[in-house]
Amino acid sequence: MITRVIMPQLSLTMQTGTVTQWMKSVGDKVAAGDALCVVEGDKATIDVESPVDGYLIKAFAELDEEFPVKQPLALIGDSPNLQDYDEEELQDASITAAAKKIKEPDKRVDLSPKNTEHSGQIKASPIAKRLAKEHNIDISLVTGTGPGGVIVKEDVLVFISNQSEDSSPEVRGKTQPLSDLEKVLASKMSLSNQEIPHFHLAIDLDVTKAEALRKQLNDQPELEKHITLTDIFVWVTSRALRKHSRLNATFMDGQIFLYEQVNIGLAVDTPKGLIVVVIKDADKKSLTELADARSEIVARAVDGEQTPDDLSGGTFTITNLGMFGIKSFSPIIVPGQAGILGVGSVQELEKRDEGVFTGIKTINVTLACDHRIVDGVEGAKFLKDVSESFSAPGSWLV
C-alpha cells in the first residue's frame, strides 16, 4: 500500500512551497507523526509529518526549489523495497508530469542541506532570493539561520531592518511611562481587538425634537441638574437594550450570557486618563434621575474619588466625543460586553420637505458589535429603535 504526502497550501494565495530541509532520507523507516521535511510557504513555515507508519520510498521535491501545492511531496509505503510494489501502483501514486522530476529510490539519497561554507554556494529559499532581489540586496551579505545555514525570508527581513536603522538619522525623544489606569486601559483594549470580532453600523439621528425638549426641561427653575445629550442617550439606549437583549450580553465559555440588569458605562476623560463609570439599572431611572446619577458619578471620577462600585458591572457602554467636534468614529468594545455606542457632534442641516427647507439637527452614532453574539440585522434593528425614540421624545417623560 502506498500513501501520498501532499505539499500543503498554507494560505489562500500560496501556489508553491519550498522544502528547506528533509528530515528523512529515502529508505528510512517512519512513524505516523514523524517530521519528514520543513516546508516554507508565502506566509508560514511548517514541518510536514508522515500520515502513516511505513518507509519513505520516494521524495519528489528538490531542496530550495519551488514545488506546486497539492502535489505529492513524497510516497510512504509499507515495504522499503520497490520490488514489492506494482509498477502501475507506483505510477498512479506519482506526481503529475507538470511537476518536479522524481528521485530514484533504489539507493539512499542524502537529502540534508549542504554546508554553505564548504560548498561555496549560497543556499537561500526562493522567497528569500525574491525578497532580496526586490530590495536590491546582495544576498551573499545575509547571514542564514535556516537548517544548515540556509537563508530564509526572515533573515532577509532582518537584514533590511538593520539597514534601515543604520541609515536613519538619530531621533531624539524620551519615554513616558503609563499610569496604572492607562496600563489597565491598554491591556483591555488590546484584549478587545485580539479576541472580539468587531463590526460597525452607523446612522444619522434627527435630534431636532430632542434638543428642543432638552432646552425646555433645562429652562425649568426647579430642575436641580441640567439634562445633557449624554443623559438622553443613556435613557434611550437602556430602553432599547430591554428589547435587544443580545446587545446586553457577553460571550462566555462558548455560550452567550444575557445580563439581567442594564448597567450603562460612560467613558469619562479624567486628569489621570480615560475611565468608564457605570450607571446601574439605567433602564429603571427617569431622565432626571439619570441626570442626577450621571452628574454625581462623573464628578467623583474627575476628582479621582470614584469607588470600585462606580467602575464595575457595566453591560453596555456609551462614548461621546461630540463635545470635541468629532462627527463620527468607530469605538472599541469593552471586554465583557457585546456592544458600544459612539456618539458624534450635533450637525445643523437643511431638510427639504415638499419644497420647503427646514433647519434640522442631526448626530451620527456608530454601534460596534461583537459578531459572535450580534449579527448585522439585530444591530440595525437596535439602531432603528433608537432613531424612532429620538423622533418621539415625549415618551421620555413617562
C-alpha positions as CSV (number, residue, x, y, z in Angstrom):
1,M,0.0,0.0,0.0
2,I,1.3,3.5,-0.9
3,T,0.3,6.7,0.8
4,R,0.9,10.1,-0.7
5,V,2.4,13.1,1.3
6,I,1.0,16.3,-0.3
7,M,2.6,19.7,-0.4
8,P,0.3,21.7,1.9
9,Q,-1.4,25.0,0.9
10,L,-0.6,27.2,3.9
11,S,-2.7,30.2,2.7
12,L,-5.3,31.0,0.0
13,T,-2.6,32.9,-2.0
14,M,0.0,30.1,-1.8
15,Q,0.7,28.5,-5.2
16,T,4.1,26.9,-4.5
17,G,6.0,25.8,-1.4
18,T,9.7,25.2,-0.8
19,V,11.3,22.3,1.0
20,T,14.1,23.9,3.0
21,Q,15.2,20.6,4.8
22,W,14.5,16.9,4.5
23,M,14.4,15.3,7.9
24,K,14.2,11.8,6.5
25,S,16.0,10.1,3.6
26,V,14.6,7.7,1.0
27,G,14.6,4.2,2.6
28,D,14.1,5.5,6.2
29,K,11.5,3.9,8.3
30,V,9.0,6.4,9.6
31,A,6.2,6.5,12.1
32,A,2.9,8.4,11.8
33,G,3.6,11.9,13.1
34,D,7.3,11.9,12.2
35,A,8.5,15.1,10.6
36,L,9.6,14.3,7.0
37,C,10.6,17.8,5.9
38,V,10.4,21.5,6.5
39,V,8.2,23.5,4.1
40,E,8.3,27.2,3.6
41,G,5.3,29.0,2.2
42,D,4.5,32.6,1.4
43,K,3.4,33.3,4.9
44,A,4.5,30.5,7.2
45,T,6.9,27.6,7.7
46,I,5.8,24.2,9.0
47,D,7.0,20.6,9.5
48,V,5.3,18.1,7.1
49,E,4.6,14.9,9.0
50,S,4.1,11.4,7.8
51,P,0.4,10.5,7.9
52,V,1.1,6.7,8.4
53,D,3.7,4.2,9.6
54,G,6.0,2.9,6.9
55,Y,9.0,3.7,4.8
56,L,9.9,6.8,2.7
57,I,10.1,5.2,-0.7
58,K,10.1,8.3,-3.0
59,A,10.9,12.0,-2.5
60,F,9.8,14.4,-5.3
61,A,10.7,17.9,-4.1
62,E,14.2,19.2,-4.6
63,L,15.7,21.3,-1.8
64,D,15.1,25.0,-2.1
65,E,13.1,24.7,-5.4
66,E,9.5,25.9,-5.7
67,F,7.1,23.0,-5.7
68,P,3.4,23.1,-6.6
69,V,0.8,22.9,-3.8
70,K,-1.5,19.9,-3.6
71,Q,1.1,17.7,-5.4
72,P,2.8,14.6,-3.8
73,L,6.0,15.6,-2.0
74,A,6.8,12.0,-1.2
75,L,5.4,8.5,-1.0
76,I,5.2,6.3,2.1
77,G,5.0,2.6,1.6
78,D,4.6,-0.4,3.9
79,S,7.8,-2.0,2.4
80,P,11.2,-0.4,1.8
81,N,11.8,-2.4,-1.4
82,L,10.4,-1.1,-4.6
83,Q,10.2,-4.7,-6.0
84,D,7.3,-5.2,-3.6
85,Y,5.2,-2.7,-5.5
86,D,3.4,-3.0,-8.8
87,E,4.7,-0.6,-11.4
88,E,1.2,0.7,-12.1
89,E,0.7,1.3,-8.4
90,L,3.8,3.4,-8.2
91,Q,2.8,5.3,-11.4
92,D,-0.7,6.0,-10.0
93,A,0.8,7.4,-6.8
94,S,3.4,9.5,-8.5
95,I,3.4,13.2,-9.2
96,T,1.9,14.6,-12.4
97,A,4.1,15.3,-15.4
98,A,3.9,19.0,-14.9
99,A,5.6,18.8,-11.5
100,K,9.2,18.2,-10.5
101,K,11.3,15.2,-11.5
102,I,11.3,12.0,-9.5
103,K,14.3,11.0,-7.4
104,E,15.4,7.4,-7.8
105,P,14.7,5.4,-4.6
106,D,16.9,2.3,-5.2
107,K,19.7,3.9,-3.2
108,R,19.7,6.0,-0.1
109,V,19.8,9.7,-1.0
110,D,21.2,12.3,1.3
111,L,18.6,14.9,1.4
112,S,20.1,17.1,4.1
113,P,21.2,20.6,3.1
114,K,24.8,21.1,2.3
115,N,27.0,23.3,4.4
116,T,27.4,26.6,2.5
117,E,30.9,27.3,3.9
118,H,32.3,24.1,2.2
119,S,30.2,24.0,-1.0
120,G,31.0,27.6,-1.9
121,Q,27.4,28.1,-2.9
122,I,24.9,30.4,-1.3
123,K,21.8,28.4,-0.2
124,A,18.7,30.5,0.1
125,S,15.0,29.8,-0.2
126,P,13.2,31.1,-3.3
127,I,11.2,33.5,-1.2
128,A,14.4,34.9,0.3
129,K,16.0,35.3,-3.1
130,R,13.0,37.0,-4.5
131,L,12.8,39.4,-1.5
132,A,16.5,40.2,-1.7
133,K,16.1,41.0,-5.4
134,E,13.1,43.2,-4.9
135,H,15.1,45.3,-2.3
136,N,18.3,45.2,-4.4
137,I,20.3,43.3,-1.7
138,D,23.4,41.3,-2.3
139,I,22.1,38.0,-0.7
140,S,25.7,36.9,0.0
141,L,25.8,39.5,2.7
142,V,22.9,38.0,4.6
143,T,23.5,35.5,7.4
144,G,21.4,32.4,7.1
145,T,19.7,30.9,10.2
146,G,17.8,28.2,8.5
147,P,18.7,24.5,8.6
148,G,22.3,24.1,7.5
149,G,22.8,27.8,7.2
150,V,20.1,28.3,4.5
151,I,19.0,31.9,4.1
152,V,15.2,32.2,4.8
153,K,12.8,35.0,4.4
154,E,13.1,36.2,8.0
155,D,16.9,36.6,7.5
156,V,16.4,39.0,4.6
157,L,13.8,40.9,6.6
158,V,16.2,41.3,9.5
159,F,18.9,42.5,7.1
160,I,16.5,45.1,5.6
161,S,15.5,46.3,9.1
162,N,19.1,46.6,10.2
163,Q,20.0,48.6,7.1
164,S,17.1,50.9,7.7
165,E,18.2,51.5,11.3
166,D,21.8,52.1,10.3
167,S,20.9,54.7,7.6
168,S,18.3,56.6,9.6
169,P,19.3,59.7,11.5
170,E,19.1,59.6,15.2
171,V,15.7,60.8,16.5
172,R,15.8,62.3,20.0
173,G,13.0,61.8,22.4
174,K,12.0,60.4,25.8
175,T,9.9,57.7,27.2
176,Q,6.7,58.4,29.0
177,P,5.6,55.7,31.4
178,L,1.9,54.8,31.6
179,S,-0.1,55.4,34.7
180,D,-1.7,52.4,36.4
181,L,-5.0,53.5,34.9
182,E,-3.5,53.7,31.4
183,K,-1.9,50.3,31.8
184,V,-5.3,48.7,32.6
185,L,-6.9,50.5,29.7
186,A,-4.1,49.5,27.3
187,S,-4.5,45.9,28.4
188,K,-8.3,45.9,28.0
189,M,-8.2,47.5,24.6
190,S,-5.5,45.1,23.3
191,L,-7.6,42.2,24.6
192,S,-10.7,43.6,22.9
193,N,-9.1,43.9,19.5
194,Q,-7.5,40.5,19.7
195,E,-10.5,38.4,20.9
196,I,-13.6,40.3,19.9
197,P,-14.6,40.2,16.2
198,H,-15.9,43.8,15.7
199,F,-18.3,45.1,13.1
200,H,-19.7,48.7,13.0
201,L,-23.0,50.2,12.0
202,A,-23.7,53.9,11.7
203,I,-26.8,56.0,11.4
204,D,-27.7,59.8,11.4
205,L,-30.2,60.6,14.1
206,D,-32.6,63.6,13.8
207,V,-32.3,65.1,17.2
208,T,-34.2,68.4,16.5
209,K,-37.2,67.5,18.7
210,A,-34.9,66.0,21.4
211,E,-32.8,69.2,21.6
212,A,-36.0,71.3,21.8
213,L,-37.3,69.2,24.7
214,R,-34.0,69.2,26.5
215,K,-33.9,73.0,26.3
216,Q,-37.5,73.2,27.6
217,L,-36.7,71.0,30.5
218,N,-33.5,72.8,31.4
219,D,-35.3,76.1,31.5
220,Q,-37.4,74.9,34.4
221,P,-36.0,76.5,37.6
222,E,-36.9,73.6,39.8
223,L,-34.6,71.2,37.9
224,E,-31.5,70.6,40.1
225,K,-29.2,69.0,37.4
226,H,-29.2,70.1,33.8
227,I,-30.1,67.3,31.3
228,T,-27.3,66.6,28.7
229,L,-27.4,64.8,25.5
230,T,-25.5,62.0,27.2
231,D,-28.4,61.6,29.7
232,I,-30.8,61.3,26.8
233,F,-28.6,58.7,25.1
234,V,-28.5,56.7,28.3
235,W,-32.3,56.8,28.6
236,V,-32.9,55.8,25.0
237,T,-30.2,53.2,24.9
238,S,-31.1,51.5,28.1
239,R,-34.7,51.1,27.0
240,A,-33.7,49.8,23.6
241,L,-31.5,47.2,25.3
242,R,-34.5,45.7,27.1
243,K,-35.9,44.8,23.6
244,H,-32.5,43.8,22.1
245,S,-31.1,41.6,24.9
246,R,-28.2,40.2,22.8
247,L,-26.6,43.7,22.9
248,N,-26.8,43.5,26.7
249,A,-24.7,40.3,26.9
250,T,-21.3,38.8,26.7
251,F,-19.6,35.8,25.1
252,M,-18.5,33.3,27.9
253,D,-17.1,29.8,27.6
254,G,-18.6,29.3,24.1
255,Q,-22.0,30.5,25.1
256,I,-24.0,33.8,25.2
257,F,-24.6,35.1,28.7
258,L,-27.5,37.6,28.9
259,Y,-27.3,40.1,31.6
260,E,-30.4,40.7,33.8
261,Q,-29.5,44.3,34.6
262,V,-29.0,47.1,32.2
263,N,-25.9,48.9,33.5
264,I,-24.7,51.7,31.2
265,G,-21.0,52.5,31.2
266,L,-19.9,56.1,30.3
267,A,-16.4,56.8,29.0
268,V,-15.1,59.8,31.0
269,D,-12.0,61.8,30.5
270,T,-10.2,62.5,33.8
271,P,-6.9,64.1,34.7
272,K,-5.5,60.5,35.2
273,G,-6.8,59.2,31.9
274,L,-9.9,57.7,30.4
275,I,-12.1,55.6,32.6
276,V,-15.6,54.0,32.3
277,V,-18.1,54.8,35.1
278,V,-21.2,52.7,35.3
279,I,-24.8,53.8,36.0
280,K,-26.6,50.8,37.5
281,D,-30.2,49.9,36.4
282,A,-30.3,52.7,34.0
283,D,-33.5,51.4,32.3
284,K,-35.3,51.8,35.6
285,K,-34.4,55.5,36.1
286,S,-36.3,58.6,34.8
287,L,-34.5,61.1,32.7
288,T,-34.0,63.5,35.7
289,E,-32.8,60.6,37.9
290,L,-30.3,59.6,35.2
291,A,-29.0,63.3,35.0
292,D,-28.5,63.2,38.8
293,A,-26.7,59.9,38.8
294,R,-24.5,60.8,35.8
295,S,-23.6,64.2,37.4
296,E,-22.5,62.6,40.7
297,I,-20.6,59.7,39.3
298,V,-18.7,61.7,36.7
299,A,-17.8,64.4,39.3
300,R,-16.3,61.6,41.6
301,A,-14.3,60.3,38.6
302,V,-12.9,63.7,37.6
303,D,-11.9,64.3,41.3
304,G,-10.3,60.9,41.5
305,E,-12.7,59.8,44.2
306,Q,-14.5,57.1,42.2
307,T,-15.4,53.9,44.1
308,P,-14.9,50.3,42.9
309,D,-18.7,50.1,42.5
310,D,-18.6,53.1,40.2
311,L,-16.4,51.2,37.8
312,S,-17.8,47.7,37.9
313,G,-20.8,45.9,36.5
314,G,-21.2,47.6,33.1
315,T,-23.2,45.7,30.5
316,F,-23.1,48.2,27.6
317,T,-21.1,51.4,27.1
318,I,-21.7,54.8,25.5
319,T,-18.7,57.0,24.5
320,N,-19.4,60.6,23.4
321,L,-16.8,62.7,21.6
322,G,-19.3,65.2,20.2
323,M,-18.1,68.0,22.6
324,F,-14.7,67.9,20.8
325,G,-16.3,68.4,17.4
326,I,-15.8,64.8,16.3
327,K,-18.6,63.9,13.7
328,S,-18.2,60.2,13.8
329,F,-15.8,57.4,14.9
330,S,-15.6,53.7,15.4
331,P,-15.4,52.7,19.1
332,I,-13.8,49.6,20.6
333,I,-15.9,47.3,22.6
334,V,-15.2,47.0,26.3
335,P,-14.2,43.3,27.1
336,G,-17.2,41.5,28.8
337,Q,-19.8,43.4,26.7
338,A,-21.4,42.9,23.3
339,G,-21.6,46.4,22.1
340,I,-20.6,50.1,22.5
341,L,-22.3,53.2,21.0
342,G,-20.1,56.1,19.8
343,V,-21.8,59.5,19.7
344,G,-20.6,62.3,17.5
345,S,-21.3,66.1,17.4
346,V,-24.5,67.9,16.6
347,Q,-24.7,69.0,13.0
348,E,-27.1,71.6,11.7
349,L,-28.5,70.8,8.3
350,E,-31.4,71.8,6.0
351,K,-34.1,69.3,5.2
352,R,-36.3,69.7,2.1
353,D,-40.0,68.7,2.7
354,E,-42.4,69.4,-0.2
355,G,-40.3,72.2,-1.5
356,V,-39.8,73.8,1.9
357,F,-36.4,73.9,3.6
358,T,-36.3,73.4,7.3
359,G,-33.3,73.6,9.6
360,I,-32.7,70.3,11.5
361,K,-30.1,69.0,13.9
362,T,-28.5,65.5,13.4
363,I,-26.0,63.4,15.3
364,N,-24.1,60.5,13.7
365,V,-23.9,57.5,16.0
366,T,-21.8,54.3,15.4
367,L,-22.6,51.0,17.0
368,A,-19.8,48.4,17.5
369,C,-21.0,44.9,17.9
370,D,-19.4,41.6,18.9
371,H,-20.1,39.4,15.8
372,R,-20.1,36.2,18.0
373,I,-23.2,37.5,19.7
374,V,-24.9,40.0,17.4
375,D,-25.5,39.9,13.7
376,G,-26.0,42.9,11.4
377,V,-29.7,42.7,11.3
378,E,-30.0,42.7,15.1
379,G,-27.7,45.7,15.3
380,A,-29.6,47.5,12.6
381,K,-32.9,46.9,14.4
382,F,-31.4,48.3,17.6
383,L,-30.3,51.5,15.9
384,K,-33.8,51.8,14.2
385,D,-35.4,51.7,17.6
386,V,-33.0,54.3,18.9
387,S,-33.8,56.5,15.9
388,E,-37.6,56.1,16.4
389,S,-37.2,57.1,20.1
390,F,-35.5,60.3,19.1
391,S,-38.3,61.1,16.8
392,A,-40.9,60.9,19.7
393,P,-39.1,62.4,22.7
394,G,-42.4,62.9,24.6
395,S,-42.1,59.3,25.8
396,W,-39.0,60.2,27.8
397,L,-41.1,61.9,30.4
398,V,-43.2,58.9,31.1
